[in-house]
């Protein structure tokens, strides 16, 4: 029995792999052209994007005031201070006043979020939410 070179199972597998590659490339190309012809409408986000915080502050016994804590953090114009203050029913005005007090020591105007929730769970985070083109 004489075996011819190039007619083994390896050649058949290579041919099938090439066929699969060409079919996949054709489908991807067709979907790409369809997407280019009909671009999807972009939804506008109401809230700005939030990055992972690099520092978190929670007031409590033994914790320094927010102004002192901010001075201990590295100063970077791309960082944005986010203050989240929850309030109980009817406590919106007091929560806003507390937010103003806390924001007084911020180097950049902070993002303030006042939301319903258990009062006293105030938290502040520093994150790279401002890009280099948005730094103040």
The first five atom37 places (N, CA, C, CB, O) and aatype in JSON, in Angstrom:
{
  "aatype": [20, 20, 20, 20, 20, 20, 20, 20, 20, 20, 20, 20, 20, 20, 20, 20, 20, 20, 20, 20, 20, 20, 20, 20, 20, 20, 20, 20, 20, 20, 20, 20, 20, 20, 20, 20, 20, 20, 20, 20, 20, 20, 20, 20, 20, 20, 20, 20, 20, 20, 20, 20, 20, 20, 20, 20, 20, 20, 20, 20, 20, 20, 20, 20, 20, 20, 20, 20, 20, 20, 20, 20, 20, 20, 20, 20, 20, 20, 20, 20, 20, 20, 20, 20, 20, 20, 20, 20, 20, 20, 20, 20, 20, 20, 20, 20, 20, 20, 20, 20, 20, 20, 20, 20, 20, 20, 20, 20, 20, 20, 20, 20, 20, 20, 20, 20, 20, 20, 20, 20, 20, 20, 20, 20, 20, 20, 20, 20, 20, 20, 20, 20, 20, 20, 20, 20],
  "atom_mask": [
    [1, 1, 1, 1, 1],
    [1, 1, 1, 1, 1],
    [1, 1, 1, 1, 1],
    [1, 1, 1, 1, 1],
    [1, 1, 1, 1, 1],
    [1, 1, 1, 1, 1],
    [1, 1, 1, 1, 1],
    [1, 1, 1, 1, 1],
    [1, 1, 1, 1, 1],
    [1, 1, 1, 1, 1],
    [1, 1, 1, 1, 1],
    [1, 1, 1, 1, 1],
    [1, 1, 1, 1, 1],
    [1, 1, 1, 1, 1],
    [1, 1, 1, 1, 1],
    [1, 1, 1, 1, 1],
    [1, 1, 1, 1, 1],
    [1, 1, 1, 1, 1],
    [1, 1, 1, 1, 1],
    [1, 1, 1, 1, 1],
    [1, 1, 1, 1, 1],
    [1, 1, 1, 1, 1],
    [1, 1, 1, 1, 1],
    [1, 1, 1, 1, 1],
    [1, 1, 1, 1, 1],
    [1, 1, 1, 1, 1],
    [1, 1, 1, 1, 1],
    [1, 1, 1, 1, 1],
    [1, 1, 1, 1, 1],
    [1, 1, 1, 1, 1],
    [1, 1, 1, 1, 1],
    [1, 1, 1, 1, 1],
    [1, 1, 1, 1, 1],
    [1, 1, 1, 1, 1],
    [1, 1, 1, 1, 1],
    [1, 1, 1, 1, 1],
    [1, 1, 1, 1, 1],
    [1, 1, 1, 1, 1],
    [1, 1, 1, 1, 1],
    [1, 1, 1, 1, 1],
    [1, 1, 1, 1, 1],
    [1, 1, 1, 1, 1],
    [1, 1, 1, 1, 1],
    [1, 1, 1, 1, 1],
    [1, 1, 1, 1, 1],
    [1, 1, 1, 1, 1],
    [1, 1, 1, 1, 1],
    [1, 1, 1, 1, 1],
    [1, 1, 1, 1, 1],
    [1, 1, 1, 1, 1],
    [1, 1, 1, 1, 1],
    [1, 1, 1, 1, 1],
    [1, 1, 1, 1, 1],
    [1, 1, 1, 1, 1],
    [1, 1, 1, 1, 1],
    [1, 1, 1, 1, 1],
    [1, 1, 1, 1, 1],
    [1, 1, 1, 1, 1],
    [1, 1, 1, 1, 1],
    [1, 1, 1, 1, 1],
    [1, 1, 1, 1, 1],
    [1, 1, 1, 1, 1],
    [1, 1, 1, 1, 1],
    [1, 1, 1, 1, 1],
    [1, 1, 1, 1, 1],
    [1, 1, 1, 1, 1],
    [1, 1, 1, 1, 1],
    [1, 1, 1, 1, 1],
    [1, 1, 1, 1, 1],
    [1, 1, 1, 1, 1],
    [1, 1, 1, 1, 1],
    [1, 1, 1, 1, 1],
    [1, 1, 1, 1, 1],
    [1, 1, 1, 1, 1],
    [1, 1, 1, 1, 1],
    [1, 1, 1, 1, 1],
    [1, 1, 1, 1, 1],
    [1, 1, 1, 1, 1],
    [1, 1, 1, 1, 1],
    [1, 1, 1, 1, 1],
    [1, 1, 1, 1, 1],
    [1, 1, 1, 1, 1],
    [1, 1, 1, 1, 1],
    [1, 1, 1, 1, 1],
    [1, 1, 1, 1, 1],
    [1, 1, 1, 1, 1],
    [1, 1, 1, 1, 1],
    [1, 1, 1, 1, 1],
    [1, 1, 1, 1, 1],
    [1, 1, 1, 1, 1],
    [1, 1, 1, 1, 1],
    [1, 1, 1, 1, 1],
    [1, 1, 1, 1, 1],
    [1, 1, 1, 1, 1],
    [1, 1, 1, 1, 1],
    [1, 1, 1, 1, 1],
    [1, 1, 1, 1, 1],
    [1, 1, 1, 1, 1],
    [1, 1, 1, 1, 1],
    [1, 1, 1, 1, 1],
    [1, 1, 1, 1, 1],
    [1, 1, 1, 1, 1],
    [1, 1, 1, 1, 1],
    [1, 1, 1, 1, 1],
    [1, 1, 1, 1, 1],
    [1, 1, 1, 1, 1],
    [1, 1, 1, 1, 1],
    [1, 1, 1, 1, 1],
    [1, 1, 1, 1, 1],
    [1, 1, 1, 1, 1],
    [1, 1, 1, 1, 1],
    [1, 1, 1, 1, 1],
    [1, 1, 1, 1, 1],
    [1, 1, 1, 1, 1],
    [1, 1, 1, 1, 1],
    [1, 1, 1, 1, 1],
    [1, 1, 1, 1, 1],
    [1, 1, 1, 1, 1],
    [1, 1, 1, 1, 1],
    [1, 1, 1, 1, 1],
    [1, 1, 1, 1, 1],
    [1, 1, 1, 1, 1],
    [1, 1, 1, 1, 1],
    [1, 1, 1, 1, 1],
    [1, 1, 1, 1, 1],
    [1, 1, 1, 1, 1],
    [1, 1, 1, 1, 1],
    [1, 1, 1, 1, 1],
    [1, 1, 1, 1, 1],
    [1, 1, 1, 1, 1],
    [1, 1, 1, 1, 1],
    [1, 1, 1, 1, 1],
    [1, 1, 1, 1, 1],
    [1, 1, 1, 1, 1],
    [1, 1, 1, 1, 1],
    [1, 1, 1, 1, 1]
  ],
  "atom_positions": [
    [[0.84, -1.16, 0.0], [0.0, 0.0, 0.0], [0.89, 1.23, 0.0], [-0.96, -0.01, 1.2], [1.84, 1.35, 0.78]],
    [[0.56, 2.11, -0.88], [1.36, 3.31, -1.05], [0.58, 4.51, -0.52], [1.74, 3.5, -2.53], [-0.56, 4.74, -0.93]],
    [[1.2, 5.29, 0.41], [0.56, 6.46, 0.98], [1.04, 7.68, 0.23], [0.86, 6.59, 2.51], [2.24, 7.91, 0.07]],
    [[0.06, 8.47, -0.23], [0.42, 9.69, -0.94], [0.58, 10.82, 0.06], [-0.65, 10.05, -2.0], [-0.17, 10.91, 1.03]],
    [[1.55, 11.65, -0.17], [1.78, 12.79, 0.71], [0.68, 13.82, 0.51], [3.17, 13.42, 0.44], [0.3, 14.11, -0.62]],
    [[0.18, 14.36, 1.62], [-0.83, 15.41, 1.53], [-2.23, 14.9, 1.5], [-0.6, 16.22, 0.34], [-3.14, 15.7, 1.26]],
    [[-2.49, 13.64, 1.73], [-3.86, 13.15, 1.72], [-4.24, 12.52, 3.06], [-4.05, 12.15, 0.6], [-5.17, 11.72, 3.12]],
    [[-3.52, 12.87, 4.11], [-3.81, 12.31, 5.42], [-4.84, 13.12, 6.17], [-2.55, 12.22, 6.24], [-5.39, 14.09, 5.64]],
    [[-5.1, 12.73, 7.39], [-6.11, 13.4, 8.21], [-5.7, 14.84, 8.55], [-6.36, 12.62, 9.49], [-6.56, 15.69, 8.79]],
    [[-4.38, 15.1, 8.57], [-3.93, 16.45, 8.87], [-4.36, 17.43, 7.78], [-2.41, 16.48, 9.04], [-4.76, 18.56, 8.07]],
    [[-4.28, 17.01, 6.55], [-4.67, 17.86, 5.43], [-6.18, 18.13, 5.46], [-4.27, 17.23, 4.09], [-6.62, 19.25, 5.23]],
    [[-6.95, 17.09, 5.73], [-8.4, 17.24, 5.8], [-8.76, 18.22, 6.93], [-9.09, 15.86, 6.01], [-9.62, 19.08, 6.75]],
    [[-8.11, 18.09, 8.09], [-8.36, 18.98, 9.21], [-7.97, 20.42, 8.88], [-7.62, 18.5, 10.45], [-8.67, 21.36, 9.24]],
    [[-6.84, 20.59, 8.19], [-6.41, 21.94, 7.8], [-7.41, 22.55, 6.82], [-5.0, 21.9, 7.17], [-7.72, 23.73, 6.92]],
    [[-7.9, 21.75, 5.86], [-8.9, 22.26, 4.92], [-10.18, 22.68, 5.62], [-9.21, 21.2, 3.85], [-10.75, 23.73, 5.32]],
    [[-10.64, 21.86, 6.55], [-11.86, 22.2, 7.28], [-11.66, 23.45, 8.14], [-12.31, 21.01, 8.15], [-12.58, 24.25, 8.27]],
    [[-10.48, 23.61, 8.72], [-10.19, 24.8, 9.52], [-10.22, 26.05, 8.66], [-8.83, 24.66, 10.22], [-10.75, 27.07, 9.07]],
    [[-9.65, 25.98, 7.47], [-9.67, 27.13, 6.56], [-11.08, 27.47, 6.12], [-8.8, 26.85, 5.33], [-11.44, 28.64, 6.02]],
    [[-11.89, 26.44, 5.86], [-13.28, 26.68, 5.47], [-14.03, 27.36, 6.61], [-13.96, 25.36, 5.08], [-14.77, 28.31, 6.39]],
    [[-13.85, 26.86, 7.83], [-14.5, 27.46, 8.98], [-14.06, 28.92, 9.17], [-14.19, 26.64, 10.24], [-14.89, 29.78, 9.47]],
    [[-12.78, 29.2, 9.0], [-12.27, 30.56, 9.11], [-12.91, 31.47, 8.07], [-10.75, 30.58, 8.96], [-13.32, 32.59, 8.4]],
    [[-13.0, 31.03, 6.84], [-13.57, 31.86, 5.77], [-15.06, 32.12, 6.01], [-13.36, 31.19, 4.41], [-15.53, 33.23, 5.76]],
    [[-15.81, 31.12, 6.47], [-17.24, 31.31, 6.73], [-17.43, 32.29, 7.89], [-17.93, 29.95, 7.06], [-18.28, 33.17, 7.82]],
    [[-16.63, 32.14, 8.95], [-16.72, 33.05, 10.1], [-16.37, 34.47, 9.69], [-15.8, 32.58, 11.23], [-17.06, 35.41, 10.08]],
    [[-15.32, 34.64, 8.92], [-14.93, 35.97, 8.47], [-16.02, 36.6, 7.61], [-13.61, 35.91, 7.69], [-16.26, 37.81, 7.69]],
    [[-16.67, 35.81, 6.79], [-17.74, 36.31, 5.94], [-18.93, 36.8, 6.79], [-18.2, 35.22, 4.96], [-19.5, 37.85, 6.51]],
    [[-19.29, 36.03, 7.81], [-20.42, 36.41, 8.67], [-20.08, 37.68, 9.45], [-20.77, 35.26, 9.65], [-20.9, 38.59, 9.55]],
    [[-18.87, 37.74, 10.01], [-18.45, 38.92, 10.76], [-18.44, 40.15, 9.86], [-17.06, 38.7, 11.39], [-18.88, 41.23, 10.27]],
    [[-17.95, 40.01, 8.65], [-17.91, 41.12, 7.7], [-19.33, 41.58, 7.36], [-17.16, 40.71, 6.42], [-19.58, 42.78, 7.27]],
    [[-20.26, 40.65, 7.18], [-21.64, 41.02, 6.86], [-22.28, 41.76, 8.03], [-22.47, 39.77, 6.49], [-23.0, 42.74, 7.82]],
    [[-22.02, 41.31, 9.26], [-22.59, 41.98, 10.42], [-21.97, 43.36, 10.6], [-22.38, 41.14, 11.69], [-22.66, 44.3, 10.99]],
    [[-20.68, 43.49, 10.34], [-20.01, 44.79, 10.45], [-20.6, 45.78, 9.46], [-18.5, 44.63, 10.21], [-20.87, 46.93, 9.81]],
    [[-20.81, 45.34, 8.21], [-21.38, 46.23, 7.2], [-22.82, 46.63, 7.57], [-21.36, 45.55, 5.83], [-23.23, 47.76, 7.34]],
    [[-23.58, 45.68, 8.13], [-24.94, 45.97, 8.54], [-24.95, 46.99, 9.69], [-25.67, 44.68, 8.96], [-25.78, 47.89, 9.72]],
    [[-24.02, 46.84, 10.62], [-23.93, 47.78, 11.74], [-23.5, 49.17, 11.26], [-22.95, 47.27, 12.8], [-23.97, 50.18, 11.81]],
    [[-22.64, 49.24, 10.26], [-22.2, 50.53, 9.73], [-23.33, 51.22, 8.97], [-20.99, 50.34, 8.82], [-23.42, 52.45, 8.97]],
    [[-24.19, 50.44, 8.33], [-25.29, 51.02, 7.57], [-26.39, 51.55, 8.49], [-25.87, 49.98, 6.61], [-27.04, 52.55, 8.17]],
    [[-26.6, 50.9, 9.63], [-27.65, 51.28, 10.57], [-27.06, 51.39, 11.97], [-28.82, 50.27, 10.54], [-27.22, 50.46, 12.77]],
    [[-26.39, 52.49, 12.29], [-25.81, 52.61, 13.63], [-26.91, 52.73, 14.68], [-24.87, 53.82, 13.71], [-27.92, 53.4, 14.46]],
    [[-26.72, 52.07, 15.83], [-27.75, 52.13, 16.87], [-27.79, 53.51, 17.51], [-27.51, 51.06, 17.93], [-26.78, 54.2, 17.6]],
    [[-28.97, 53.9, 17.95], [-29.11, 55.18, 18.64], [-28.48, 55.06, 20.02], [-30.61, 55.6, 18.75], [-28.72, 54.08, 20.73]],
    [[-27.68, 56.03, 20.39], [-27.02, 55.99, 21.69], [-27.93, 56.59, 22.74], [-25.66, 56.74, 21.64], [-28.52, 57.65, 22.56]],
    [[-28.03, 55.88, 23.83], [-28.82, 56.38, 24.95], [-27.94, 57.3, 25.78], [-29.37, 55.2, 25.82], [-26.77, 57.0, 26.04]],
    [[-28.51, 58.42, 26.18], [-27.76, 59.37, 27.0], [-27.94, 58.98, 28.46], [-28.24, 60.83, 26.76], [-29.05, 58.73, 28.93]],
    [[-26.85, 58.93, 29.14], [-26.89, 58.62, 30.55], [-27.15, 59.9, 31.33], [-25.57, 57.95, 31.01], [-26.54, 60.93, 31.06]],
    [[-28.05, 59.83, 32.28], [-28.35, 61.0, 33.1], [-27.24, 61.28, 34.1], [-29.68, 60.8, 33.82], [-26.88, 62.43, 34.33]],
    [[-26.7, 60.21, 34.69], [-25.67, 60.39, 35.71], [-24.29, 60.28, 35.07], [-25.83, 59.35, 36.85], [-24.09, 59.46, 34.17]],
    [[-23.34, 61.08, 35.53], [-21.99, 60.96, 35.0], [-21.36, 59.64, 35.44], [-21.12, 62.13, 35.44], [-21.75, 59.05, 36.44]],
    [[-20.4, 59.21, 34.68], [-19.73, 57.95, 34.99], [-18.99, 58.07, 36.31], [-18.76, 57.54, 33.87], [-18.47, 59.14, 36.65]],
    [[-18.95, 56.97, 37.06], [-18.26, 56.98, 38.34], [-17.15, 55.94, 38.28], [-19.23, 56.7, 39.51], [-17.36, 54.79, 37.9]],
    [[-15.97, 56.37, 38.68], [-14.83, 55.47, 38.72], [-14.78, 54.75, 40.06], [-13.52, 56.25, 38.47], [-15.48, 55.12, 41.0]],
    [[-13.95, 53.73, 40.13], [-13.73, 53.06, 41.4], [-13.04, 54.04, 42.34], [-12.88, 51.77, 41.22], [-12.11, 54.73, 41.94]],
    [[-13.49, 54.1, 43.6], [-12.86, 55.05, 44.52], [-11.45, 54.63, 44.89], [-13.7, 55.19, 45.79], [-11.15, 53.44, 45.01]],
    [[-10.58, 55.61, 45.07], [-9.21, 55.33, 45.53], [-9.11, 55.57, 47.03], [-8.19, 56.21, 44.77], [-8.15, 55.11, 47.65]],
    [[-10.06, 56.27, 47.61], [-10.08, 56.5, 49.06], [-11.54, 56.67, 49.49], [-9.23, 57.77, 49.44], [-12.35, 57.27, 48.78]],
    [[-11.86, 56.12, 50.67], [-13.22, 56.17, 51.19], [-13.17, 56.76, 52.6], [-13.89, 54.76, 51.2], [-12.32, 56.4, 53.41]],
    [[-14.09, 57.67, 52.87], [-14.17, 58.32, 54.18], [-15.54, 58.08, 54.77], [-13.87, 59.83, 54.07], [-16.56, 58.25, 54.1]],
    [[-15.56, 57.68, 56.04], [-16.8, 57.56, 56.81], [-16.58, 58.23, 58.15], [-17.22, 56.05, 56.98], [-15.68, 57.84, 58.9]],
    [[-17.38, 59.23, 58.47], [-17.21, 59.88, 59.77], [-17.6, 58.93, 60.9], [-18.04, 61.17, 59.85], [-18.51, 58.11, 60.76]],
    [[-16.91, 59.06, 62.0], [-17.22, 58.22, 63.15], [-16.29, 58.56, 64.3], [-17.11, 56.74, 62.79], [-15.48, 59.48, 64.19]],
    [[-16.41, 57.82, 65.39], [-15.53, 58.08, 66.53], [-14.07, 57.84, 66.15], [-15.93, 57.2, 67.72], [-13.72, 56.79, 65.63]],
    [[-13.25, 58.81, 66.42], [-11.82, 58.69, 66.12], [-11.44, 59.07, 64.7], [-11.38, 57.3, 66.38], [-10.26, 59.15, 64.37]],
    [[-12.42, 59.31, 63.84], [-12.13, 59.69, 62.46], [-11.85, 61.19, 62.41], [-13.31, 59.31, 61.51], [-12.51, 61.97, 63.09]],
    [[-10.87, 61.6, 61.61], [-10.61, 63.04, 61.49], [-11.73, 63.72, 60.71], [-9.25, 63.29, 60.8], [-12.49, 63.05, 60.01]],
    [[-11.85, 65.04, 60.84], [-12.83, 65.74, 60.01], [-12.5, 65.56, 58.52], [-12.87, 67.25, 60.37], [-11.36, 65.27, 58.16]],
    [[-13.49, 65.72, 57.69], [-13.31, 65.51, 56.25], [-12.22, 66.42, 55.69], [-14.62, 65.75, 55.51], [-11.46, 65.98, 54.83]],
    [[-12.14, 67.65, 56.13], [-11.1, 68.57, 55.63], [-9.71, 68.03, 55.89], [-11.25, 69.96, 56.28], [-8.85, 68.08, 55.02]],
    [[-9.49, 67.5, 57.1], [-8.18, 66.94, 57.46], [-7.91, 65.7, 56.62], [-8.12, 66.59, 58.98], [-6.8, 65.5, 56.13]],
    [[-8.93, 64.86, 56.47], [-8.76, 63.64, 55.67], [-8.4, 63.98, 54.22], [-10.05, 62.79, 55.72], [-7.56, 63.32, 53.62]],
    [[-9.05, 65.01, 53.67], [-8.75, 65.41, 52.29], [-7.31, 65.89, 52.15], [-9.72, 66.51, 51.84], [-6.66, 65.61, 51.14]],
    [[-6.81, 66.62, 53.15], [-5.43, 67.1, 53.08], [-4.43, 65.96, 53.15], [-5.16, 68.09, 54.21], [-3.33, 66.06, 52.61]],
    [[-4.81, 64.85, 53.81], [-3.92, 63.69, 53.92], [-3.86, 62.9, 52.61], [-4.38, 62.78, 55.04], [-2.9, 62.16, 52.38]],
    [[-4.85, 63.05, 51.76], [-4.88, 62.34, 50.49], [-4.0, 63.08, 49.49], [-6.33, 62.21, 49.95], [-3.78, 64.28, 49.61]],
    [[-3.49, 62.37, 48.5], [-2.69, 63.0, 47.46], [-3.53, 63.96, 46.64], [-2.06, 61.95, 46.56], [-4.62, 63.62, 46.19]],
    [[-3.02, 65.15, 46.44], [-3.74, 66.15, 45.65], [-3.57, 65.84, 44.17], [-3.25, 67.59, 45.97], [-2.45, 65.78, 43.66]],
    [[-4.67, 65.65, 43.49], [-4.65, 65.38, 42.05], [-5.86, 66.08, 41.45], [-4.66, 63.83, 41.75], [-6.99, 65.82, 41.86]],
    [[-5.66, 66.97, 40.48], [-6.8, 67.71, 39.92], [-7.81, 66.83, 39.19], [-6.3, 68.77, 38.98], [-8.92, 67.27, 38.9]],
    [[-7.43, 65.58, 38.88], [-8.37, 64.68, 38.2], [-9.3, 63.97, 39.17], [-7.61, 63.66, 37.39], [-10.27, 63.34, 38.75]],
    [[-9.02, 64.07, 40.48], [-9.86, 63.4, 41.45], [-11.1, 64.23, 41.77], [-9.06, 63.12, 42.73], [-11.05, 65.45, 41.83]],
    [[-12.18, 63.54, 41.96], [-13.45, 64.18, 42.3], [-13.93, 63.6, 43.62], [-14.51, 63.99, 41.17], [-13.98, 62.39, 43.79]],
    [[-14.29, 64.48, 44.52], [-14.86, 64.07, 45.8], [-16.35, 63.87, 45.62], [-14.56, 65.12, 46.93], [-17.05, 64.77, 45.13]],
    [[-16.85, 62.7, 46.0], [-18.28, 62.41, 45.95], [-18.76, 62.23, 47.38], [-18.58, 61.14, 45.08], [-18.25, 61.38, 48.11]],
    [[-19.73, 63.01, 47.78], [-20.3, 62.93, 49.11], [-21.72, 62.39, 48.99], [-20.28, 64.33, 49.82], [-22.55, 62.96, 48.29]],
    [[-21.99, 61.28, 49.69], [-23.31, 60.67, 49.68], [-23.9, 60.82, 51.07], [-23.25, 59.15, 49.25], [-23.33, 60.36, 52.05]],
    [[-25.06, 61.48, 51.14], [-25.73, 61.73, 52.42], [-27.15, 61.2, 52.33], [-25.71, 63.25, 52.79], [-27.96, 61.73, 51.56]],
    [[-27.46, 60.18, 53.1], [-28.85, 59.7, 53.14], [-29.67, 60.52, 54.13], [-28.9, 58.21, 53.52], [-29.13, 61.14, 55.05]],
    [[-30.97, 60.53, 53.93], [-31.86, 61.29, 54.81], [-33.14, 60.49, 55.07], [-32.2, 62.67, 54.2], [-33.57, 59.69, 54.24]],
    [[-33.71, 60.74, 56.23], [-35.01, 60.15, 56.56], [-36.1, 61.05, 55.99], [-35.17, 59.96, 58.11], [-35.82, 62.15, 55.52]],
    [[-37.32, 60.59, 56.04], [-38.45, 61.35, 55.5], [-38.49, 62.73, 56.17], [-39.79, 60.6, 55.72], [-38.5, 62.83, 57.39]],
    [[-38.53, 63.77, 55.36], [-38.6, 65.13, 55.85], [-37.26, 65.74, 56.21], [-39.48, 65.18, 57.03], [-37.21, 66.88, 56.67]],
    [[-36.17, 65.01, 56.02], [-34.86, 65.52, 56.41], [-34.0, 65.98, 55.26], [-34.14, 64.48, 57.15], [-32.78, 66.06, 55.39]],
    [[-34.61, 66.3, 54.12], [-33.85, 66.71, 52.95], [-33.06, 67.99, 53.2], [-34.78, 66.91, 51.77], [-31.89, 68.09, 52.81]],
    [[-33.69, 68.97, 53.84], [-33.03, 70.27, 54.06], [-31.82, 70.11, 54.98], [-34.01, 71.29, 54.65], [-30.78, 70.71, 54.74]],
    [[-31.96, 69.31, 56.03], [-30.84, 69.08, 56.94], [-29.72, 68.33, 56.23], [-31.29, 68.3, 58.19], [-28.54, 68.6, 56.48]],
    [[-30.07, 67.39, 55.36], [-29.05, 66.64, 54.63], [-28.29, 67.55, 53.66], [-29.69, 65.48, 53.86], [-27.07, 67.42, 53.52]],
    [[-28.99, 68.45, 53.02], [-28.32, 69.39, 52.11], [-27.4, 70.34, 52.87], [-29.36, 70.21, 51.32], [-26.31, 70.66, 52.4]],
    [[-27.83, 70.77, 54.04], [-26.98, 71.64, 54.85], [-25.73, 70.9, 55.31], [-27.75, 72.18, 56.08], [-24.63, 71.45, 55.3]],
    [[-25.89, 69.64, 55.71], [-24.73, 68.81, 56.1], [-23.8, 68.63, 54.91], [-25.19, 67.43, 56.64], [-22.58, 68.65, 55.07]],
    [[-24.35, 68.45, 53.72], [-23.52, 68.3, 52.52], [-22.73, 69.57, 52.26], [-24.39, 67.96, 51.3], [-21.56, 69.5, 51.89]],
    [[-23.34, 70.73, 52.44], [-22.62, 72.0, 52.25], [-21.47, 72.14, 53.24], [-23.58, 73.19, 52.4], [-20.39, 72.59, 52.88]],
    [[-21.71, 71.74, 54.48], [-20.66, 71.81, 55.5], [-19.49, 70.91, 55.13], [-21.21, 71.41, 56.89], [-18.33, 71.32, 55.23]],
    [[-19.79, 69.69, 54.7], [-18.72, 68.75, 54.35], [-17.98, 69.19, 53.09], [-19.28, 67.36, 54.15], [-16.77, 68.98, 52.99]],
    [[-18.68, 69.79, 52.15], [-18.08, 70.18, 50.88], [-17.19, 71.4, 51.0], [-19.15, 70.44, 49.86], [-16.44, 71.71, 50.07]],
    [[-17.26, 72.1, 52.12], [-16.49, 73.34, 52.27], [-14.98, 73.11, 52.17], [-16.81, 73.99, 53.6], [-14.26, 74.02, 51.77]],
    [[-14.49, 71.94, 52.52], [-13.04, 71.69, 52.47], [-12.55, 71.04, 51.2], [-12.65, 70.85, 53.62], [-11.37, 70.71, 51.11]],
    [[-13.41, 70.85, 50.24], [-13.01, 70.16, 49.01], [-12.21, 71.08, 48.1], [-14.25, 69.62, 48.28], [-12.58, 72.24, 47.92]],
    [[-11.11, 70.57, 47.5], [-10.33, 71.4, 46.59], [-11.07, 71.71, 45.28], [-9.02, 70.73, 46.28], [-10.93, 72.8, 44.74]],
    [[-11.83, 70.76, 44.79], [-12.66, 70.93, 43.59], [-14.12, 70.91, 44.03], [-12.37, 69.81, 42.52], [-14.42, 70.35, 45.08]],
    [[-15.02, 71.49, 43.26], [-16.44, 71.34, 43.6], [-16.81, 69.85, 43.61], [-17.34, 72.13, 42.59], [-16.6, 69.16, 42.61]],
    [[-17.35, 69.36, 44.71], [-17.63, 67.92, 44.81], [-18.96, 67.55, 44.16], [-17.64, 67.49, 46.26], [-19.8, 68.4, 43.86]],
    [[-19.11, 66.27, 43.95], [-20.4, 65.71, 43.53], [-21.13, 65.37, 44.81], [-20.23, 64.43, 42.57], [-20.6, 64.63, 45.64]],
    [[-22.33, 65.88, 44.98], [-23.11, 65.64, 46.19], [-24.34, 64.83, 45.81], [-23.51, 66.97, 46.9], [-25.1, 65.21, 44.91]],
    [[-24.53, 63.72, 46.5], [-25.69, 62.86, 46.26], [-26.47, 62.79, 47.57], [-25.26, 61.43, 45.76], [-25.96, 62.29, 48.58]],
    [[-27.69, 63.29, 47.55], [-28.58, 63.24, 48.7], [-29.66, 62.24, 48.34], [-29.18, 64.66, 49.07], [-30.39, 62.42, 47.36]],
    [[-29.77, 61.17, 49.15], [-30.68, 60.09, 48.8], [-31.44, 59.61, 50.03], [-29.92, 58.93, 48.15], [-30.95, 59.74, 51.15]],
    [[-32.64, 59.05, 49.83], [-33.36, 58.51, 50.97], [-32.63, 57.28, 51.53], [-34.81, 58.14, 50.58], [-32.08, 56.48, 50.77]],
    [[-32.64, 57.16, 52.84], [-31.98, 56.04, 53.47], [-31.81, 56.29, 54.95], [-30.64, 55.76, 52.82], [-32.26, 57.3, 55.47]],
    [[-31.15, 55.35, 55.63], [-30.96, 55.54, 57.07], [-30.01, 56.71, 57.34], [-30.41, 54.25, 57.72], [-28.88, 56.7, 56.85]],
    [[-30.45, 57.7, 58.11], [-29.58, 58.85, 58.36], [-28.35, 58.44, 59.16], [-30.34, 59.95, 59.11], [-28.37, 57.46, 59.91]],
    [[-27.29, 59.2, 58.97], [-26.04, 58.92, 59.69], [-25.07, 58.07, 58.91], [-26.34, 58.25, 60.98], [-23.93, 57.89, 59.34]],
    [[-25.48, 57.54, 57.76], [-24.59, 56.7, 56.96], [-23.9, 57.55, 55.89], [-25.38, 55.54, 56.3], [-23.91, 57.19, 54.71]],
    [[-23.3, 58.65, 56.31], [-22.62, 59.57, 55.4], [-21.32, 58.91, 54.94], [-22.34, 60.95, 56.08], [-20.63, 58.27, 55.73]],
    [[-21.0, 59.07, 53.67], [-19.72, 58.56, 53.15], [-19.22, 59.49, 52.06], [-19.88, 57.11, 52.6], [-19.99, 60.15, 51.36]],
    [[-17.92, 59.51, 51.94], [-17.28, 60.34, 50.91], [-16.23, 59.48, 50.23], [-16.65, 61.65, 51.51], [-15.54, 58.69, 50.89]],
    [[-16.1, 59.62, 48.93], [-15.1, 58.87, 48.18], [-14.33, 59.82, 47.27], [-15.75, 57.74, 47.35], [-14.86, 60.82, 46.79]],
    [[-13.08, 59.47, 47.05], [-12.26, 60.17, 46.06], [-12.02, 59.2, 44.92], [-10.9, 60.68, 46.68], [-11.6, 58.07, 45.15]],
    [[-12.27, 59.63, 43.72], [-12.07, 58.78, 42.56], [-11.61, 59.61, 41.37], [-13.35, 58.03, 42.22], [-11.78, 60.83, 41.35]],
    [[-11.04, 58.93, 40.4], [-10.58, 59.6, 39.18], [-11.74, 59.72, 38.21], [-9.4, 58.83, 38.53], [-11.72, 59.17, 37.11]],
    [[-12.76, 60.45, 38.65], [-13.95, 60.66, 37.82], [-13.75, 61.78, 36.81], [-15.14, 60.96, 38.7], [-14.51, 61.87, 35.85]],
    [[-12.77, 62.62, 37.02], [-12.49, 63.71, 36.08], [-11.32, 63.29, 35.2], [-12.18, 65.05, 36.83], [-10.27, 62.9, 35.7]],
    [[-11.51, 63.37, 33.91], [-10.4, 63.1, 33.0], [-9.45, 64.29, 32.96], [-10.93, 62.79, 31.58], [-9.76, 65.34, 33.53]],
    [[-8.3, 64.15, 32.3], [-7.35, 65.25, 32.24], [-7.92, 66.48, 31.56], [-6.1, 64.81, 31.53], [-7.51, 67.6, 31.86]],
    [[-8.87, 66.29, 30.63], [-9.45, 67.43, 29.95], [-10.55, 68.09, 30.78], [-10.01, 67.0, 28.6], [-10.97, 69.21, 30.48]],
    [[-11.03, 67.41, 31.82], [-12.09, 67.95, 32.66], [-11.56, 68.49, 33.98], [-13.13, 66.9, 32.92], [-12.32, 69.04, 34.78]],
    [[-10.27, 68.35, 34.23], [-9.71, 68.79, 35.51], [-9.86, 70.31, 35.63], [-8.22, 68.37, 35.64], [-9.72, 71.05, 34.66]],
    [[-10.14, 70.73, 36.85], [-10.34, 72.14, 37.09], [-9.05, 72.79, 37.48], [-11.37, 72.37, 38.16], [-9.02, 74.0, 37.73]]
  ]
}
